Amino acid sequence: MSVEIIAEHVNPLLGRKDAKLIVHHEGTGTPDRLAIRKIASDHFKTQQDKVYVRSVRTRTGGSSAVCQVEVYGDSKLADKIVPAYIKNRNLPKEQRVSRKKGAEEEKPAPAAPKPAASEKTAEPAKPAPAKESKPAPAKESKPAPAETKTPAKPEAKPAAKPPAKPDTKPKA
């Protein structure tokens, strides 16, 4: 794989270097973000934790990928600026956090306060069983309706169309 730099821009406000690369990958599939991250870190002579791949685009059937890469001067600054989803995409697949795993981890945490809340509601629940002990009014007083078929409505025919206008053109 070979790398070609198309554009490079230094952004001193954010403390990073934005670069647009073309990675030629003839005979192989599109390289993953980890491979591009390693190539970019070798090219810019910096550590991999300071390099983030924003996007990778390959045309259908093409053998070169256009990549947007951000190279930060400080990894702590990068942690503050780079969004979490970009950080997640630049991790190996085993270390990525999926939405499903994140949702499962959040569910057990709220479960702990719920027992404390149920203890508070347990005290007012004592009068509730007394109310339940009262006999409920029977709703079976009405006999079950026999199966009755509703008479079919007579089909209304659409209004007759007005007669067609006569041809005003003379026939030849």
C-alpha positions in Angstrom: 0.0 0.0 0.0 1.3 3.4 -0.9 0.2 6.8 0.4 -0.2 10.1 -1.4 -1.0 13.4 0.4 -3.5 15.5 -1.4 -4.0 18.3 1.1 -2.6 19.2 4.4 -3.8 22.0 6.7 -2.5 23.1 10.1 -5.2 24.1 12.5 -3.4 25.9 15.4 -6.7 26.7 17.2 -7.5 23.0 17.7 -3.9 21.9 17.9 -4.1 19.5 15.0 -3.1 18.9 11.4 -5.9 18.0 9.0 -4.8 15.8 6.1 -6.5 14.3 3.1 -4.7 11.1 1.9 -5.1 8.7 -1.0 -4.2 5.2 0.0 -3.6 2.9 -3.0 -4.6 -0.7 -2.2 -4.3 -2.6 -5.5 -5.3 -6.2 -5.4 -6.7 -6.0 -1.8 -9.9 -4.7 -0.2 -10.3 -1.2 1.3 -8.0 -1.0 4.3 -9.6 -0.7 7.7 -9.3 2.4 9.9 -6.6 0.8 12.0 -4.4 0.1 9.0 -4.9 3.7 7.7 -4.2 5.0 11.2 -0.9 3.1 11.3 0.1 4.3 7.9 -0.7 7.9 8.8 1.2 7.7 12.1 4.2 6.3 10.3 4.0 9.0 7.6 3.6 11.9 10.1 6.1 10.3 12.5 3.8 10.5 15.5 2.1 8.0 17.9 -1.1 6.2 16.9 -3.1 7.6 19.8 -2.7 11.1 18.3 -4.1 10.1 14.9 -7.8 9.7 14.1 -9.3 8.7 10.8 -12.5 10.7 10.1 -13.6 9.1 6.9 -12.6 6.4 4.3 -14.2 6.5 0.9 -13.5 4.1 -2.0 -15.3 4.2 -5.3 -16.9 1.0 -6.4 -14.4 -1.2 -8.0 -11.6 1.3 -7.3 -8.2 0.5 -5.9 -7.6 3.7 -4.0 -9.3 5.1 -0.9 -9.6 8.8 -0.1 -9.2 9.3 3.7 -9.5 12.3 6.0 -7.1 12.1 8.9 -6.6 14.3 11.9 -3.2 14.4 13.6 -3.1 16.0 17.0 -0.1 17.4 18.8 -1.3 16.3 22.2 -3.3 13.1 23.0 -5.1 14.8 26.0 -6.3 17.6 23.6 -7.5 14.9 21.2 -9.5 13.2 23.9 -11.3 16.5 24.5 -12.0 17.4 20.9 -12.6 14.2 19.1 -16.3 12.9 19.4 -16.8 9.6 21.1 -18.2 7.9 18.0 -15.0 8.7 16.0 -12.9 7.4 18.9 -15.0 4.2 18.9 -14.5 3.7 15.2 -10.8 4.0 15.5 -10.6 1.2 18.1 -10.1 -2.5 17.2 -13.4 -4.4 16.9 -12.8 -6.3 20.2 -12.6 -3.0 22.1 -15.5 -1.1 20.5 -18.5 -0.3 22.5 -21.7 -1.1 20.8 -25.1 0.6 21.5 -26.6 -2.7 22.7 -23.8 -3.3 25.2 -24.1 0.3 26.5 -27.9 -0.1 26.9 -27.4 -3.3 28.9 -24.9 -1.8 31.2 -27.2 1.2 32.0 -30.2 -1.0 32.9 -28.7 -2.7 36.0 -27.6 0.6 37.5 -31.2 2.1 37.8 -32.4 -1.3 39.2 -30.6 -0.7 42.6 -32.6 2.4 43.6 -35.9 0.7 42.7 -35.9 -1.6 45.7 -35.5 1.4 48.0 -38.5 3.0 46.3 -40.6 -0.2 46.7 -39.9 -0.2 50.4 -41.4 3.3 50.7 -44.4 2.2 48.7 -44.8 -1.0 50.8 -46.2 1.0 53.7 -49.2 2.5 51.8 -49.8 -0.9 50.3 -51.1 -2.3 53.6 -54.5 -0.5 53.2 -54.7 -1.6 49.6 -55.2 -5.3 50.4 -58.1 -4.3 52.6 -59.8 -2.7 49.6 -59.1 -5.8 47.5 -60.9 -8.0 50.1 -64.2 -6.3 49.3 -66.3 -8.2 46.8 -66.2 -6.7 43.4 -69.5 -5.9 41.7 -70.5 -8.7 39.4 -70.5 -7.6 35.8 -72.0 -10.9 34.6 -75.6 -9.6 35.1 -75.9 -8.9 31.4 -76.5 -12.1 29.4 -73.9 -12.7 26.7 -75.2 -11.5 23.4 -76.1 -14.2 21.0 -74.3 -14.3 17.7 -76.3 -12.0 15.5 -75.3 -11.1 12.0 -75.9 -7.6 11.0 -77.9 -7.3 7.9 -75.8 -6.4 4.9 -76.3 -2.9 3.7 -77.6 -2.7 0.2 -74.9 -1.7 -2.1 -75.4 1.8 -3.3 -74.7 2.1 -7.0 -72.7 5.1 -8.1 -74.6 7.8 -9.8 -74.9 7.4 -13.5 -72.3 9.2 -15.5 -73.6 12.1 -17.5 -73.9 11.3 -21.2 -70.9 11.9 -23.3 -70.7 15.2 -25.1 -71.5 14.8 -28.8 -68.8 15.3 -31.3 -68.9 18.8 -32.6 -66.4 18.0 -35.4 -67.9 17.3 -38.7 -67.3 13.8 -39.9 -65.5 13.7 -43.3 
